């Protein structure tokens, strides 16, 4: 049986600070990457929906990997489990696809 060490208040604050700082860094970086990809003369990507969908897919994959790693090594990684509700997924995909099908 594992012995759980009580975390001090200071270490909790440091953990929160690190998580918020990482979130802020990733969020701001993503804004600048999007700006560069979509307005740069070097890339000339005229597909903002593709960029957005790709970023969402990468996010889902990263969350799935972190969830899997947290189930294997819970002492190192703390991440919630992912539960997929198929009926909600179907409704979401239908709502996304149905407006585009009527505009042919």
KOLGU-4560 file (N, C-alpha, C; in nm, 3 decimals, padded with zeros to 5 digits):
<recs>
<n_xx: 00.084 n_yy: -00.117 n_zz: 00.000 ca_xx: 00.000 ca_yy: 00.000 ca_zz: 00.000 c_xx: 00.089 c_yy: 00.124 c_zz: 00.000 mol: A seq: 1 type: UNK>
<n_xx: 00.058 n_yy: 00.219 n_zz: -00.088 ca_xx: 00.139 ca_yy: 00.340 ca_zz: -00.101 c_xx: 00.108 c_yy: 00.439 c_zz: 00.010 mol: A seq: 2 type: UNK>
<n_xx: 00.211 n_yy: 00.503 n_zz: 00.058 ca_xx: 00.196 ca_yy: 00.606 ca_zz: 00.161 c_xx: 00.188 c_yy: 00.740 c_zz: 00.090 mol: A seq: 3 type: UNK>
<n_xx: 00.079 n_yy: 00.811 n_zz: 00.110 ca_xx: 00.060 ca_yy: 00.940 ca_zz: 00.045 c_xx: 00.110 c_yy: 01.051 c_zz: 00.137 mol: A seq: 4 type: UNK>
<n_xx: 00.203 n_yy: 01.131 n_zz: 00.087 ca_xx: 00.260 ca_yy: 01.241 ca_zz: 00.164 c_xx: 00.168 c_yy: 01.362 c_zz: 00.149 mol: A seq: 5 type: UNK>
<n_xx: 00.138 n_yy: 01.426 n_zz: 00.260 ca_xx: 00.052 ca_yy: 01.544 ca_zz: 00.259 c_xx: 00.125 c_yy: 01.659 c_zz: 00.190 mol: A seq: 6 type: UNK>
<n_xx: 00.060 n_yy: 01.718 n_zz: 00.092 ca_xx: 00.120 ca_yy: 01.827 ca_zz: 00.015 c_xx: 00.101 c_yy: 01.958 c_zz: 00.092 mol: A seq: 7 type: UNK>
<n_xx: 00.206 n_yy: 02.038 n_zz: 00.100 ca_xx: 00.196 ca_yy: 02.164 ca_zz: 00.172 c_xx: 00.118 c_yy: 02.266 c_zz: 00.090 mol: A seq: 8 type: UNK>
<n_xx: 00.072 n_yy: 02.369 n_zz: 00.156 ca_xx: -00.005 ca_yy: 02.474 ca_zz: 00.089 c_xx: 00.082 c_yy: 02.546 c_zz: -00.014 mol: A seq: 9 type: UNK>
<n_xx: 00.208 n_yy: 02.569 n_zz: 00.020 ca_xx: 00.299 ca_yy: 02.636 ca_zz: -00.073 c_xx: 00.319 c_yy: 02.554 c_zz: -00.200 mol: A seq: 10 type: UNK>
<n_xx: 00.335 n_yy: 02.423 n_zz: -00.188 ca_xx: 00.355 ca_yy: 02.340 ca_zz: -00.306 c_xx: 00.228 c_yy: 02.334 c_zz: -00.391 mol: A seq: 11 type: UNK>
<n_xx: 00.110 n_yy: 02.342 n_zz: -00.327 ca_xx: -00.015 ca_yy: 02.349 ca_zz: -00.404 c_xx: -00.021 c_yy: 02.479 c_zz: -00.484 mol: A seq: 12 type: UNK>
<n_xx: 00.019 n_yy: 02.589 n_zz: -00.421 ca_xx: 00.020 ca_yy: 02.717 ca_zz: -00.492 c_xx: 00.119 c_yy: 02.715 c_zz: -00.608 mol: A seq: 13 type: UNK>
<n_xx: 00.233 n_yy: 02.654 n_zz: -00.587 ca_xx: 00.333 ca_yy: 02.646 ca_zz: -00.694 c_xx: 00.278 c_yy: 02.561 c_zz: -00.809 mol: A seq: 14 type: UNK>
<n_xx: 00.213 n_yy: 02.451 n_zz: -00.779 ca_xx: 00.154 ca_yy: 02.365 ca_zz: -00.883 c_xx: 00.048 c_yy: 02.443 c_zz: -00.962 mol: A seq: 15 type: UNK>
<n_xx: -00.038 n_yy: 02.516 n_zz: -00.892 ca_xx: -00.140 ca_yy: 02.596 ca_zz: -00.960 c_xx: -00.074 c_yy: 02.702 c_zz: -01.048 mol: A seq: 16 type: UNK>
<n_xx: 00.029 n_yy: 02.767 n_zz: -00.997 ca_xx: 00.100 ca_yy: 02.868 ca_zz: -01.075 c_xx: 00.161 c_yy: 02.808 c_zz: -01.201 mol: A seq: 17 type: UNK>
<n_xx: 00.220 n_yy: 02.690 n_zz: -01.190 ca_xx: 00.281 ca_yy: 02.625 ca_zz: -01.306 c_xx: 00.175 c_yy: 02.586 c_zz: -01.409 mol: A seq: 18 type: UNK>
<n_xx: 00.064 n_yy: 02.531 n_zz: -01.363 ca_xx: -00.043 ca_yy: 02.490 ca_zz: -01.455 c_xx: -00.101 c_yy: 02.611 c_zz: -01.527 mol: A seq: 19 type: UNK>
<n_xx: -00.130 n_yy: 02.718 n_zz: -01.454 ca_xx: -00.186 ca_yy: 02.838 ca_zz: -01.515 c_xx: -00.085 c_yy: 02.901 c_zz: -01.611 mol: A seq: 20 type: UNK>
<n_xx: 00.041 n_yy: 02.904 n_zz: -01.573 ca_xx: 00.145 ca_yy: 02.960 ca_zz: -01.661 c_xx: 00.159 c_yy: 02.879 c_zz: -01.790 mol: A seq: 21 type: UNK>
<n_xx: 00.155 n_yy: 02.747 n_zz: -01.778 ca_xx: 00.163 ca_yy: 02.663 ca_zz: -01.898 c_xx: 00.042 c_yy: 02.684 c_zz: -01.987 mol: A seq: 22 type: UNK>
<n_xx: -00.075 n_yy: 02.691 n_zz: -01.927 ca_xx: -00.196 ca_yy: 02.716 ca_zz: -02.006 c_xx: -00.188 c_yy: 02.851 c_zz: -02.078 mol: A seq: 23 type: UNK>
<n_xx: -00.144 n_yy: 02.953 n_zz: -02.008 ca_xx: -00.131 ca_yy: 03.085 ca_zz: -02.067 c_xx: -00.030 c_yy: 03.082 c_zz: -02.182 mol: A seq: 24 type: UNK>
<n_xx: 00.083 n_yy: 03.019 n_zz: -02.161 ca_xx: 00.186 ca_yy: 03.012 ca_zz: -02.265 c_xx: 00.135 c_yy: 02.939 c_zz: -02.389 mol: A seq: 25 type: UNK>
<n_xx: 00.070 n_yy: 02.826 n_zz: -02.371 ca_xx: 00.019 ca_yy: 02.749 ca_zz: -02.485 c_xx: -00.091 c_yy: 02.827 c_zz: -02.557 mol: A seq: 26 type: UNK>
<n_xx: -00.178 n_yy: 02.890 n_zz: -02.482 ca_xx: -00.288 ca_yy: 02.966 ca_zz: -02.541 c_xx: -00.237 c_yy: 03.083 c_zz: -02.625 mol: A seq: 27 type: UNK>
<n_xx: -00.149 n_yy: 03.162 n_zz: -02.568 ca_xx: -00.093 ca_yy: 03.277 ca_zz: -02.641 c_xx: -00.009 c_yy: 03.230 c_zz: -02.759 mol: A seq: 28 type: UNK>
<n_xx: 00.066 n_yy: 03.124 n_zz: -02.742 ca_xx: 00.146 ca_yy: 03.071 ca_zz: -02.853 c_xx: 00.058 c_yy: 03.026 c_zz: -02.968 mol: A seq: 29 type: UNK>
<n_xx: -00.054 n_yy: 02.964 n_zz: -02.936 ca_xx: -00.146 ca_yy: 02.918 ca_zz: -03.039 c_xx: -00.206 c_yy: 03.036 c_zz: -03.117 mol: A seq: 30 type: UNK>
<n_xx: -00.233 n_yy: 03.145 n_zz: -03.049 ca_xx: -00.282 ca_yy: 03.265 ca_zz: -03.117 c_xx: -00.178 c_yy: 03.316 c_zz: -03.216 mol: A seq: 31 type: UNK>
<n_xx: -00.053 n_yy: 03.321 n_zz: -03.175 ca_xx: 00.051 ca_yy: 03.370 ca_zz: -03.264 c_xx: 00.080 c_yy: 03.273 c_zz: -03.379 mol: A seq: 32 type: UNK>
<n_xx: 00.073 n_yy: 03.143 n_zz: -03.352 ca_xx: 00.091 ca_yy: 03.044 ca_zz: -03.459 c_xx: -00.021 c_yy: 03.057 c_zz: -03.562 mol: A seq: 33 type: UNK>
<n_xx: -00.144 n_yy: 03.071 n_zz: -03.515 ca_xx: -00.256 ca_yy: 03.089 ca_zz: -03.607 c_xx: -00.240 c_yy: 03.216 c_zz: -03.690 mol: A seq: 34 type: UNK>
<n_xx: -00.202 n_yy: 03.323 n_zz: -03.627 ca_xx: -00.180 ca_yy: 03.450 ca_zz: -03.698 c_xx: -00.073 c_yy: 03.432 c_zz: -03.804 mol: A seq: 35 type: UNK>
<n_xx: 00.036 n_yy: 03.365 n_zz: -03.770 ca_xx: 00.145 ca_yy: 03.345 ca_zz: -03.866 c_xx: 00.102 c_yy: 03.253 c_zz: -03.980 mol: A seq: 36 type: UNK>
<n_xx: 00.033 n_yy: 03.144 n_zz: -03.948 ca_xx: -00.008 ca_yy: 03.050 ca_zz: -04.053 c_xx: -00.110 c_yy: 03.111 c_zz: -04.149 mol: A seq: 37 type: UNK>
<n_xx: -00.202 n_yy: 03.188 n_zz: -04.096 ca_xx: -00.312 ca_yy: 03.237 ca_zz: -04.180 c_xx: -00.284 c_yy: 03.370 c_zz: -04.248 mol: A seq: 38 type: UNK>
<n_xx: -00.183 n_yy: 03.444 n_zz: -04.204 ca_xx: -00.157 ca_yy: 03.573 ca_zz: -04.268 c_xx: -00.015 c_yy: 03.585 c_zz: -04.324 mol: A seq: 39 type: UNK>
<n_xx: 00.060 n_yy: 03.479 n_zz: -04.319 ca_xx: 00.197 ca_yy: 03.482 ca_zz: -04.367 c_xx: 00.203 c_yy: 03.468 c_zz: -04.519 mol: A seq: 40 type: UNK>
<n_xx: 00.293 n_yy: 03.540 n_zz: -04.582 ca_xx: 00.316 ca_yy: 03.524 ca_zz: -04.726 c_xx: 00.395 c_yy: 03.397 c_zz: -04.756 mol: A seq: 41 type: UNK>
<n_xx: 00.463 n_yy: 03.345 n_zz: -04.654 ca_xx: 00.544 ca_yy: 03.225 ca_zz: -04.672 c_xx: 00.458 c_yy: 03.100 c_zz: -04.690 mol: A seq: 42 type: UNK>
<n_xx: 00.355 n_yy: 03.084 n_zz: -04.608 ca_xx: 00.272 ca_yy: 02.964 ca_zz: -04.613 c_xx: 00.153 c_yy: 02.977 c_zz: -04.707 mol: A seq: 43 type: UNK>
<n_xx: 00.087 n_yy: 03.092 n_zz: -04.708 ca_xx: -00.032 ca_yy: 03.117 ca_zz: -04.791 c_xx: -00.140 c_yy: 03.011 c_zz: -04.770 mol: A seq: 44 type: UNK>
<n_xx: -00.171 n_yy: 02.982 n_zz: -04.644 ca_xx: -00.277 ca_yy: 02.887 ca_zz: -04.612 c_xx: -00.409 c_yy: 02.965 c_zz: -04.606 mol: A seq: 45 type: UNK>
<n_xx: -00.500 n_yy: 02.931 n_zz: -04.694 ca_xx: -00.630 ca_yy: 02.997 ca_zz: -04.696 c_xx: -00.736 c_yy: 02.896 c_zz: -04.651 mol: A seq: 46 type: UNK>
<n_xx: -00.713 n_yy: 02.834 n_zz: -04.538 ca_xx: -00.805 ca_yy: 02.732 ca_zz: -04.488 c_xx: -00.815 c_yy: 02.741 c_zz: -04.336 mol: A seq: 47 type: UNK>
<n_xx: -00.879 n_yy: 02.846 n_zz: -04.283 ca_xx: -00.886 ca_yy: 02.860 ca_zz: -04.137 c_xx: -00.963 c_yy: 02.747 c_zz: -04.069 mol: A seq: 48 type: UNK>
<n_xx: -01.065 n_yy: 02.692 n_zz: -04.137 ca_xx: -01.140 ca_yy: 02.582 ca_zz: -04.075 c_xx: -01.055 c_yy: 02.456 c_zz: -04.066 mol: A seq: 49 type: UNK>
<n_xx: -00.971 n_yy: 02.431 n_zz: -04.168 ca_xx: -00.881 ca_yy: 02.316 ca_zz: -04.163 c_xx: -00.783 c_yy: 02.330 c_zz: -04.047 mol: A seq: 50 type: UNK>
<n_xx: -00.726 n_yy: 02.448 n_zz: -04.030 ca_xx: -00.631 ca_yy: 02.472 ca_zz: -03.921 c_xx: -00.700 c_yy: 02.449 c_zz: -03.786 mol: A seq: 51 type: UNK>
<n_xx: -00.821 n_yy: 02.502 n_zz: -03.772 ca_xx: -00.895 ca_yy: 02.486 ca_zz: -03.647 c_xx: -00.929 c_yy: 02.340 c_zz: -03.620 mol: A seq: 52 type: UNK>
<n_xx: -00.977 n_yy: 02.269 n_zz: -03.722 ca_xx: -01.010 ca_yy: 02.126 ca_zz: -03.705 c_xx: -00.886 c_yy: 02.045 c_zz: -03.671 mol: A seq: 53 type: UNK>
<n_xx: -00.775 n_yy: 02.074 n_zz: -03.738 ca_xx: -00.651 ca_yy: 02.002 ca_zz: -03.711 c_xx: -00.606 c_yy: 02.025 c_zz: -03.567 mol: A seq: 54 type: UNK>
<n_xx: -00.615 n_yy: 02.149 n_zz: -03.519 ca_xx: -00.576 ca_yy: 02.178 ca_zz: -03.381 c_xx: -00.668 c_yy: 02.107 c_zz: -03.282 mol: A seq: 55 type: UNK>
<n_xx: -00.796 n_yy: 02.098 n_zz: -03.314 ca_xx: -00.889 ca_yy: 02.026 ca_zz: -03.226 c_xx: -00.858 c_yy: 01.877 c_zz: -03.222 mol: A seq: 56 type: UNK>
<n_xx: -00.826 n_yy: 01.820 n_zz: -03.337 ca_xx: -00.792 ca_yy: 01.677 ca_zz: -03.342 c_xx: -00.665 c_yy: 01.650 c_zz: -03.263 mol: A seq: 57 type: UNK>
<n_xx: -00.565 n_yy: 01.736 n_zz: -03.278 ca_xx: -00.440 ca_yy: 01.720 ca_zz: -03.202 c_xx: -00.468 c_yy: 01.731 c_zz: -03.052 mol: A seq: 58 type: UNK>
<n_xx: -00.557 n_yy: 01.822 n_zz: -03.012 ca_xx: -00.593 ca_yy: 01.837 ca_zz: -02.872 c_xx: -00.659 c_yy: 01.711 c_zz: -02.817 mol: A seq: 59 type: UNK>
<n_xx: -00.751 n_yy: 01.654 n_zz: -02.893 ca_xx: -00.819 ca_yy: 01.531 ca_zz: -02.849 c_xx: -00.720 c_yy: 01.416 c_zz: -02.835 mol: A seq: 60 type: UNK>
<n_xx: -00.628 n_yy: 01.405 n_zz: -02.931 ca_xx: -00.528 ca_yy: 01.298 ca_zz: -02.924 c_xx: -00.437 c_yy: 01.317 c_zz: -02.803 mol: A seq: 61 type: UNK>
<n_xx: -00.394 n_yy: 01.440 n_zz: -02.778 ca_xx: -00.309 ca_yy: 01.465 ca_zz: -02.660 c_xx: -00.384 c_yy: 01.435 c_zz: -02.530 mol: A seq: 62 type: UNK>
<n_xx: -00.511 n_yy: 01.472 n_zz: -02.524 ca_xx: -00.590 ca_yy: 01.441 ca_zz: -02.404 c_xx: -00.605 c_yy: 01.290 c_zz: -02.385 mol: A seq: 63 type: UNK>
<n_xx: -00.625 n_yy: 01.218 n_zz: -02.495 ca_xx: -00.638 ca_yy: 01.072 ca_zz: -02.486 c_xx: -00.506 c_yy: 01.009 c_zz: -02.438 mol: A seq: 64 type: UNK>
<n_xx: -00.394 n_yy: 01.059 n_zz: -02.490 ca_xx: -00.264 ca_yy: 01.006 ca_zz: -02.449 c_xx: -00.239 c_yy: 01.036 c_zz: -02.301 mol: A seq: 65 type: UNK>
<n_xx: -00.268 n_yy: 01.159 n_zz: -02.258 ca_xx: -00.248 ca_yy: 01.194 ca_zz: -02.117 c_xx: -00.339 c_yy: 01.114 c_zz: -02.026 mol: A seq: 66 type: UNK>
<n_xx: -00.462 n_yy: 01.091 n_zz: -02.070 ca_xx: -00.554 ca_yy: 01.010 ca_zz: -01.991 c_xx: -00.504 c_yy: 00.866 c_zz: -01.978 mol: A seq: 67 type: UNK>
<n_xx: -00.454 n_yy: 00.813 n_zz: -02.087 ca_xx: -00.398 ca_yy: 00.677 ca_zz: -02.085 c_xx: -00.276 c_yy: 00.670 c_zz: -01.994 mol: A seq: 68 type: UNK>
<n_xx: -00.185 n_yy: 00.767 n_zz: -02.005 ca_xx: -00.066 ca_yy: 00.767 ca_zz: -01.921 c_xx: -00.102 c_yy: 00.785 c_zz: -01.773 mol: A seq: 69 type: UNK>
<n_xx: -00.205 n_yy: 00.865 n_zz: -01.745 ca_xx: -00.247 ca_yy: 00.884 ca_zz: -01.606 c_xx: -00.304 c_yy: 00.755 c_zz: -01.547 mol: A seq: 70 type: UNK>
<n_xx: -00.365 n_yy: 00.671 n_zz: -01.632 ca_xx: -00.416 ca_yy: 00.544 ca_zz: -01.581 c_xx: -00.304 c_yy: 00.444 c_zz: -01.557 mol: A seq: 71 type: UNK>
<n_xx: -00.194 n_yy: 00.458 n_zz: -01.631 ca_xx: -00.080 ca_yy: 00.366 ca_zz: -01.615 c_xx: 00.010 c_yy: 00.411 c_zz: -01.499 mol: A seq: 72 type: UNK>
<n_xx: 00.041 n_yy: 00.541 n_zz: -01.495 ca_xx: 00.133 ca_yy: 00.594 ca_zz: -01.394 c_xx: 00.064 c_yy: 00.708 c_zz: -01.318 mol: A seq: 73 type: UNK>
<n_xx: -00.029 n_yy: 00.676 n_zz: -01.229 ca_xx: -00.101 ca_yy: 00.783 ca_zz: -01.159 c_xx: -00.015 c_yy: 00.863 c_zz: -01.061 mol: A seq: 74 type: UNK>
<n_xx: 00.099 n_yy: 00.808 n_zz: -01.024 ca_xx: 00.186 ca_yy: 00.883 ca_zz: -00.932 c_xx: 00.259 c_yy: 00.997 c_zz: -01.003 mol: A seq: 75 type: UNK>
<n_xx: 00.274 n_yy: 00.988 n_zz: -01.134 ca_xx: 00.344 ca_yy: 01.092 ca_zz: -01.210 c_xx: 00.249 c_yy: 01.189 c_zz: -01.278 mol: A seq: 76 type: UNK>
<n_xx: 00.137 n_yy: 01.140 n_zz: -01.330 ca_xx: 00.048 ca_yy: 01.222 ca_zz: -01.411 c_xx: -00.092 c_yy: 01.219 c_zz: -01.351 mol: A seq: 77 type: UNK>
<n_xx: -00.148 n_yy: 01.337 n_zz: -01.336 ca_xx: -00.286 ca_yy: 01.348 ca_zz: -01.290 c_xx: -00.369 c_yy: 01.408 c_zz: -01.403 mol: A seq: 78 type: UNK>
<n_xx: -00.457 n_yy: 01.327 n_zz: -01.461 ca_xx: -00.540 ca_yy: 01.371 ca_zz: -01.571 c_xx: -00.670 c_yy: 01.293 c_zz: -01.566 mol: A seq: 79 type: UNK>
<n_xx: -00.785 n_yy: 01.359 n_zz: -01.590 ca_xx: -00.913 ca_yy: 01.286 ca_zz: -01.581 c_xx: -00.929 c_yy: 01.185 c_zz: -01.693 mol: A seq: 80 type: UNK>
<n_xx: -01.011 n_yy: 01.085 n_zz: -01.668 ca_xx: -01.039 ca_yy: 00.986 ca_zz: -01.772 c_xx: -01.134 c_yy: 01.046 c_zz: -01.875 mol: A seq: 81 type: UNK>
<n_xx: -01.125 n_yy: 00.996 n_zz: -01.996 ca_xx: -01.209 ca_yy: 01.045 ca_zz: -02.106 c_xx: -01.322 c_yy: 00.947 c_zz: -02.127 mol: A seq: 82 type: UNK>
<n_xx: -01.443 n_yy: 01.000 n_zz: -02.121 ca_xx: -01.561 ca_yy: 00.919 ca_zz: -02.148 c_xx: -01.631 c_yy: 00.977 c_zz: -02.271 mol: A seq: 83 type: UNK>
<n_xx: -01.650 n_yy: 00.895 n_zz: -02.373 ca_xx: -01.713 ca_yy: 00.940 ca_zz: -02.497 c_xx: -01.856 c_yy: 00.889 c_zz: -02.502 mol: A seq: 84 type: UNK>
<n_xx: -01.951 n_yy: 00.981 n_zz: -02.518 ca_xx: -02.090 ca_yy: 00.946 ca_zz: -02.533 c_xx: -02.121 c_yy: 00.948 c_zz: -02.683 mol: A seq: 85 type: UNK>
<n_xx: -02.144 n_yy: 00.830 n_zz: -02.740 ca_xx: -02.161 ca_yy: 00.817 ca_zz: -02.885 c_xx: -02.282 c_yy: 00.895 c_zz: -02.935 mol: A seq: 86 type: UNK>
<n_xx: -02.391 n_yy: 00.898 n_zz: -02.861 ca_xx: -02.510 ca_yy: 00.969 ca_zz: -02.909 c_xx: -02.485 c_yy: 01.120 c_zz: -02.917 mol: A seq: 87 type: UNK>
<n_xx: -02.414 n_yy: 01.176 n_zz: -02.821 ca_xx: -02.380 ca_yy: 01.318 ca_zz: -02.826 c_xx: -02.282 c_yy: 01.344 c_zz: -02.940 mol: A seq: 88 type: UNK>
<n_xx: -02.189 n_yy: 01.254 n_zz: -02.963 ca_xx: -02.095 ca_yy: 01.268 ca_zz: -03.073 c_xx: -02.167 c_yy: 01.268 c_zz: -03.207 mol: A seq: 89 type: UNK>
<n_xx: -02.263 n_yy: 01.176 n_zz: -03.224 ca_xx: -02.341 ca_yy: 01.172 ca_zz: -03.349 c_xx: -02.420 c_yy: 01.300 c_zz: -03.369 mol: A seq: 90 type: UNK>
<n_xx: -02.483 n_yy: 01.350 n_zz: -03.263 ca_xx: -02.561 ca_yy: 01.474 ca_zz: -03.273 c_xx: -02.472 c_yy: 01.592 c_zz: -03.311 mol: A seq: 91 type: UNK>
<n_xx: -02.353 n_yy: 01.597 n_zz: -03.253 ca_xx: -02.261 ca_yy: 01.707 ca_zz: -03.283 c_xx: -02.215 c_yy: 01.703 c_zz: -03.428 mol: A seq: 92 type: UNK>
<n_xx: -02.180 n_yy: 01.584 n_zz: -03.475 ca_xx: -02.135 ca_yy: 01.570 ca_zz: -03.613 c_xx: -02.249 c_yy: 01.602 c_zz: -03.710 mol: A seq: 93 type: UNK>
<n_xx: -02.371 n_yy: 01.558 n_zz: -03.677 ca_xx: -02.486 ca_yy: 01.587 ca_zz: -03.761 c_xx: -02.512 c_yy: 01.737 c_zz: -03.768 mol: A seq: 94 type: UNK>
<n_xx: -02.500 n_yy: 01.806 n_zz: -03.655 ca_xx: -02.520 ca_yy: 01.951 ca_zz: -03.654 c_xx: -02.413 c_yy: 02.023 c_zz: -03.735 mol: A seq: 95 type: UNK>
<n_xx: -02.292 n_yy: 01.970 n_zz: -03.736 ca_xx: -02.185 ca_yy: 02.032 ca_zz: -03.813 c_xx: -02.200 c_yy: 02.006 c_zz: -03.963 mol: A seq: 96 type: UNK>
<n_xx: -02.244 n_yy: 01.887 n_zz: -03.999 ca_xx: -02.251 ca_yy: 01.850 ca_zz: -04.139 c_xx: -02.379 c_yy: 01.897 c_zz: -04.207 mol: A seq: 97 type: UNK>
<n_xx: -02.492 n_yy: 01.890 n_zz: -04.138 ca_xx: -02.621 ca_yy: 01.920 ca_zz: -04.202 c_xx: -02.632 c_yy: 02.060 c_zz: -04.261 mol: A seq: 98 type: UNK>
<n_xx: -02.580 n_yy: 02.166 n_zz: -04.203 ca_xx: -02.590 ca_yy: 02.298 ca_zz: -04.269 c_xx: -02.511 c_yy: 02.303 c_zz: -04.400 mol: A seq: 99 type: UNK>
<n_xx: -02.402 n_yy: 02.229 n_zz: -04.408 ca_xx: -02.321 ca_yy: 02.233 ca_zz: -04.530 c_xx: -02.381 c_yy: 02.149 c_zz: -04.641 mol: A seq: 100 type: UNK>
<n_xx: -02.460 n_yy: 02.047 n_zz: -04.608 ca_xx: -02.521 ca_yy: 01.963 ca_zz: -04.711 c_xx: -02.631 c_yy: 02.036 c_zz: -04.786 mol: A seq: 101 type: UNK>
<n_xx: -02.700 n_yy: 02.126 n_zz: -04.721 ca_xx: -02.810 ca_yy: 02.197 ca_zz: -04.786 c_xx: -02.765 c_yy: 02.307 c_zz: -04.880 mol: A seq: 102 type: UNK>
<n_xx: -02.637 n_yy: 02.341 n_zz: -04.882 ca_xx: -02.585 ca_yy: 02.451 ca_zz: -04.964 c_xx: -02.515 c_yy: 02.403 c_zz: -05.088 mol: A seq: 103 type: UNK>
<n_xx: -02.563 n_yy: 02.297 n_zz: -05.150 ca_xx: -02.496 ca_yy: 02.247 ca_zz: -05.270 c_xx: -02.550 c_yy: 02.310 c_zz: -05.393 mol: A seq: 104 type: UNK>
</recs>
